[in-house]
């Protein structure tokens, strides 16, 4: 399956209308669209527009309550706990980080944890929110159990990503990564492309290495065993215990502090139960914010200019590739997989939306949709 490029404005208008048709307010639709398309602009296809049909399935199944009102259930000057009441993860996450930013403005530090939410997109979006305000931003989330703990054969933790962003020149430090080798979304992409997974990504129901994306995804859904390896693979020799431990840190700052569901209980019985963690820190609590920013900027530049390995031309610092991808895609368009466009065409027919009003005469090439999304 190939890709077709679309301008950002086209996808933005389309996504906004779809989420309004789902029942979200205009403001909520803007937030959700912004999170998804930032992912596509950064080149993180797994968490971008290809998630739209999965969100609609979540609404239909009762996992996501479009009318939910997130509630602050515990609060101090530096912290808060939010019960998302099964709402849309992006809407809840945006509110949570806004609260963390406000507290950081008042006290220097804001820490917010969330329970009873749903998938919130890329963790880095929320870290970036704080960074854009001159703060250090942190976010993490648990998810449906897909990570098999070291020496195990049943998924017990989510992809559990960690994101951190901090102001610097000429562009911020920006790190966003799952604590699994890859995310579930990456398996979905390989599944759509009908390609075998690379070795070292996933385990079958017996705990053996597997390259069968469809089988791994099926086993995750039906809790049959197997899943995705932690960072470091499935052996202590390669550092599996480190990824497993990083995943547990995410659980602490999301599900444990919020008294929410740990990953192994989420996404069951029409309940999402996803939990998130957010923090915003004002660098000025450590001294001159401008001096700290300059210090980081100098170190990042030293990293870029440090000696290169043989036949390597460049050392990237975290966030460079995302900035370059964003600039390219805003100029030349965002590539979208043909199978994703087929899903969106089906979605338009289900919602009685005019696909051609956004995409003109374009029609995706027929292929095989590899997971349930038929309307």
PAROFI-660454 format. One record per residue (C-alpha): residue in one letter; y, x, z. Coordinates in steps of 0.001 Angstrom, whole numbers, padded with zeros to 6 digits, always signed. Layout:
<recs>
AYXZ...
</recs>
This chain:
<recs>
X+000000+000000+000000X+003442+001282-000920X+006918+000928+000509X+010094-000752-000706X+013559+000200+000541X+016079-002362+001761X+019647-001912+002907X+020302-002134+006638X+022611-005130+006220X+019916-007101+004388X+017325-006542+007101X+019898-007155+009825X+020881-010558+008402X+017253-011509+007852X+016085-010503+011341X+019025-012208+013022X+018260-015471+011231X+014538-015267+012019X+015134-014792+015741X+017647-017641+015793X+015005-019783+014066X+012568-018756+016818X+015040-020347+019244X+017027-017392+020587X+020808-017571+020901X+022993-015671+018448X+023737-013020+021095X+020068-012629+022004X+019096-012443+018321X+021651-009691+017788X+020225-007648+020674X+016608-008033+019512X+017550-007188+015924X+019526-004137+017054X+016548-002760+019002X+014078-003290+016142X+016263-001867+013405X+017310+001182+015427X+013607+001972+015546X+013330+001703+011755X+016507+003737+011281X+015060+006467+013478X+011851+006470+011432X+009734+004872+014172X+008083+002303+011911X+005539+001221+014530X+008237-000444+016678X+010538-001767+013966X+010569-004801+011710X+006779-004706+011425X+006669-006117+014988X+008349-009408+014045X+005200-011350+013266X+003556-010103+016460X+006523-011418+018461X+006206-014798+016780X+002519-014859+017625X+003492-014121+021234X+005874-017067+021258X+003243-019384+019744X+000648-018285+022310X+003015-018830+025214X+003331-015150+026136X+007080-015165+025382X+009341-017917+026729X+012351-018147+024420X+014344-020063+027050X+013532-017788+029987X+016342-016828+032386X+015823-013347+033894X+016531-013324+037642X+017635-010529+039986X+015255-010961+042942X+016211-007876+044978X+019348-005749+044920X+021176-002898+046640X+024309-000997+045569X+022149+001469+043612X+019111-000616+042617X+017805-003980+041469X+014534-005727+040712X+014508-008284+037893X+011893-010981+037321X+011943-011587+033569X+010091-014927+033876X+008130-014151+030680X+011193-013725+028484X+011734-011494+025455X+011512-007845+026412X+014549-006686+024429X+016805-009296+026016X+015570-008481+029525X+015680-004729+028922X+019243-004876+027624X+020383-006789+030712X+018529-004435+033054X+020112-001313+031591X+023546-002963+031631X+023095-003509+035375X+021957+000107+035836X+025037+001322+033922X+027344-000853+036018X+025839+000482+039249X+026123+004060+037989X+029805+003387+037347X+030257+002234+040951X+027980+004582+042894X+026982+007301+040422X+023380+006075+040141X+021777+002843+038980X+018022+002191+039057X+016542-001115+037896X+012918-002151+037637X+011545-005236+035881X+008425-007386+036177X+007091-010330+034120X+008589-009245+030802X+007151-008557+027351X+007214-005733+024790X+010775-004357+024685X+010746-002133+021602X+011473+001586+021770X+012205+002937+025248X+014807+005236+023733X+017113+002326+022866X+017855+001763+026555X+018231+005455+027378X+020705+005620+024470X+022687+002705+025932X+023465+004805+029002X+024051+007971+027000X+026589+006153+024821X+028549+005522+028053X+028524+009220+028951X+025620+008846+031385X+022116+010256+031617X+019778+007449+030575X+016121+006960+031455X+013687+004208+030586X+009950+003651+030714X+007576+000725+030360X+003959-000122+030818X+002105-002198+028219X-001218-003775+027432X-003919-001327+028510X-004697+000985+025573X-004978+004410+027279X-008413+005493+028423X-008071+007652+031557X-009525+011146+031446X-013348+010936+031605X-013243+007125+031248X-014318+004712+028515X-012224+001616+029354X-008489+001383+028643X-006642+001107+031981X-003056+002211+031217X-000624+001318+028464X+001018+003616+025950X+003581+003942+028779X+006439+005724+026995X+009140+007774+028691X+012648+008089+027236X+015589+010190+028362X+018959+010757+026709X+021956+012855+027782X+025343+013547+026186X+025662+016786+024208X+027367+018162+021093X+027046+017898+018139X+024601+015109+019045X+022935+013946+022260X+019637+015078+023678X+017262+012191+022934X+013580+012171+023898X+011315+009153+023489X+007531+009453+023479X+004449+007583+024558X+002150+009180+027102X-000760+008378+024804X-001427+010591+021766X+000021+007778+019626X+001105+004179+020176X-000824+001052+019296X+001769+000413+016582X+000751+003647+014866X-002851+002398+014747X-001563-000845+013222X+000203+001129+010492X-002971+003084+009648X-004862-000207+009673X-002425-001738+007171X-002711+001346+004984X-006517+001161+005288X-006600+004827+006249X-008918+006494+008783X-007270+007683+011963X-006876+011427+012499X-009470+012968+014807X-008327+013213+018408X-006429+009915+018563X-008856+007243+019714X-012146+006464+021455X-014754+003810+020689X-016233+001452+023286X-018626+004150+024502X-015906+006732+024977X-016660+008719+021822X-014016+009895+019356X-013428+007381+016538X-011321+007168+013356X-011872+003413+012781X-008460+001786+013398X-009716-001789+012939X-012532-001297+015449X-010246+000335+018029X-007664-002460+017727X-010388-005111+018033X-011799-003454+021143X-008336-003277+022740X-007751-006990+022134X-011171-008043+023444X-011299-005502+026315X-014568-004137+024976X-013915-000567+026048X-012382+002336+024196X-008764+002777+023206X-006266+005569+022646X-006449+009006+024250X-003791+010259+026685X-001525+013086+025541X-003850+016056+025584X-006841+014188+024149X-009977+013423+026123X-010612+016808+027731X-009041+018628+030663X-009206+021815+028602X-006663+020337+026180X-004548+018767+028946X-005791+015168+028975X-005076+014872+032704X-001395+015602+032057X-000891+012668+029695X-002870+010487+032091X-000565+011578+034923X+002609+010959+032884X+001286+007466+032170X+000879+006902+035901X+004496+007971+036513X+005549+005172+034145X+003426+002711+036103X+005146+003783+039338X+008660+003212+037968X+007776-000036+036192X+004889-002053+037626X+004546-000513+041098X+008184-000537+042268X+008703-004034+040817X+005469-005365+042378X+004486-006440+038873X+001308-006260+036842X-000238-002879+036183X-001222-002305+032569X-004849-003379+033028X-003747-006900+034013X-001076-007461+031365X-001459-009484+028150X-004178-011784+029468X-004493-015564+029832X-001237-016333+027984X+000681-013974+030270X+002516-010865+029107X+003434-009421+032482X+004901-006204+031029X+007051-004154+033420X+009918-001732+032737X+011954+000904+034540X+015570+001954+033895X+017974+004483+035346X+021534+005530+034605X+023025+008609+036276X+026623+009763+036104X+026604+013550+035571X+029790+013733+037649X+027729+013321+040832X+026682+016935+040175X+030141+018299+039330X+032222+018339+036153X+030603+016021+033614X+032300+017892+030784X+031052+021274+032031X+027506+019905+032342X+027705+018494+028809X+028943+021842+027485X+026185+023688+029360X+023498+021454+027797X+025097+021743+024353X+025053+025541+024564X+021393+025610+025582X+020372+023228+022792X+022162+025461+020292X+020361+028519+021689X+017068+026696+021192X+017920+025953+017558X+018923+029546+016921X+015972+031134+018721X+013394+033126+016647X+011303+031001+014276X+007545+031222+013869X+006271+032801+010672X+006967+030584+007625X+008975+028127+009759X+012592+027560+008831X+013923+025434+011674X+013576+024571+015344X+014569+021004+016123X+015954+019795+019416X+015066+016299+020563X+017160+013708+018759X+017998+015733+015638X+015350+014141+013454X+016384+010656+014553X+020041+011303+013697X+019124+012698+010271X+016766+009777+009588X+019461+007276+010588X+022051+008851+008291X+019602+008913+005377X+018424+005324+005851X+021901+003912+006279X+022789+005584+002996X+019573+005123+000994X+017839+002155+002608X+015038+001556+005097X+011479+001786+003707X+009278-001182+004672X+005530-001341+004107X+004398-003894+001508X+001928-005448+003937X+004737-005926+006438X+006759-007670+003733X+003771-009902+002974X+003710-010865+006642X+007421-011655+006539X+006959-013730+003384X+004257-015739+005177X+006551-016053+008186X+009368-017445+006028X+007027-020047+004557X+005938-021040+008071X+009541-021292+009291X+010796-022997+006104X+013161-020100+005495X+014240-019042+002003X+012827-015525+001526X+014769-015097-001730X+018087-015748+000038X+017694-012305+001595X+015450-010403-000806X+016327-011949-004173X+013612-011711-006822X+011605-009149-004854X+008046-010173-003990X+005641-007905-002097X+002482-006785-003852X-000610-008654-002738X-002864-006729-000384X-005026-007214+002651X-003442-008153+005956X-005610-006392+008485X-004981-008386+011669X-004537-012059+012452X-001163-013337+011326X-002020-016221+009058X+000054-019357+009327
</recs>
